[in-house]
Amino acid sequence: DIQMTQSPSSLSASVGDRVTITCRASQSISSYLNWYQQKPGKAPKLLIYAASSLQSGVPSRFSGSGSGTDFTLTISSLQPEDFATYYCQQSYSTPRSFGQGTKLEIK
Amino acid sequence: EVQLVESGGGLVKPGGSLRLSCAASGFTFSSYSMNWVRQAPGKGLEWVSSISSSSSYIYYADSVKGRFTISRDNAKNSLYLQMNSLRAEDTAVYYCAREEITMIEENWFDPWGQGTLVTVSS
């Protein structure tokens, strides 16, 4: 099974900051990597698919990059509504494993 | 509007059974693979099971294999998860999610339902 490791586990930042979250796979997964955002009490929402493709309706301040084992999610200028928990997920093989999550909090 | 609505959660004793349902609307349900993903209280996301559009391919996480059964009824636009021999560690919010797959087999989960809470406790 493929293990996904996110860093950091939590992050404090201010509105307007540029933020980067990292996700590492235990083996190469090419570009089969997705990013989700989850707010408290809500279902996860797809942000980025196939490592770098922005889901329709998602603001352009979100971007994804990487391939192989190392991936990043970048938020170029944090907005108040971006404070949430972010998960990466590999879609290279079953089981479709998730990272442990990165909680983004207001500084 | 594409929508997934889960139901069937509740309180059940260890060793008991529960059947979750996910009602789909706003898209051609029979054309999509579907998944169950769960989230224990305060924890991260855990993929549970998937089923292909025609039910030909079914997969389970090791943690539920032999206890849970995924199924679907394309005529009723519905997805199911039969959960038997439930344990305290199965306590979680259970989400159903549609799987999008491209020609080169890139795939992702979108959208997700709102979730249904399963609590296993005596």
Contacts between the chains, C-beta under 8 A, distances in Angstrom:
chain1	res1	chain2	res2	distance
A	31	B	106	7.2
A	32	B	106	6.3
A	32	B	107	7.6
A	34	B	108	4.4
A	34	B	109	7.4
A	36	B	45	7.7
A	36	B	109	7.7
A	38	B	45	7.9
A	42	B	114	7.8
A	43	B	95	5.7
A	43	B	111	7.8
A	43	B	112	4.0
A	43	B	113	6.4
A	43	B	114	5.6
A	43	B	115	5.8
A	44	B	37	7.9
A	44	B	45	6.6
A	44	B	95	7.4
A	44	B	109	7.6
A	44	B	112	5.5
A	45	B	111	8.0
A	45	B	112	7.4
A	46	B	108	5.9
A	46	B	109	6.7
A	46	B	110	4.1
A	46	B	111	7.6
A	49	B	100	7.5
A	49	B	106	6.8
A	49	B	108	4.1
A	49	B	110	7.7
A	50	B	102	7.6
A	50	B	106	4.4
A	50	B	108	7.5
A	55	B	110	6.8
A	87	B	44	6.7
A	87	B	45	5.6
A	89	B	45	7.6
A	89	B	108	7.7
A	89	B	109	7.5
A	91	B	106	6.8
A	91	B	107	4.6
A	91	B	108	6.1
A	94	B	50	7.0
A	94	B	59	4.8
A	95	B	47	5.4
A	95	B	59	7.4
A	95	B	61	5.3
A	95	B	62	7.6
A	96	B	35	7.4
A	96	B	47	4.4
A	96	B	50	7.4
A	97	B	47	6.8
A	98	B	44	6.0
A	98	B	45	4.4
A	98	B	46	7.1
A	98	B	47	6.9
A	99	B	44	7.5
A	100	B	44	5.0
A	101	B	44	4.7
A	101	B	45	7.5
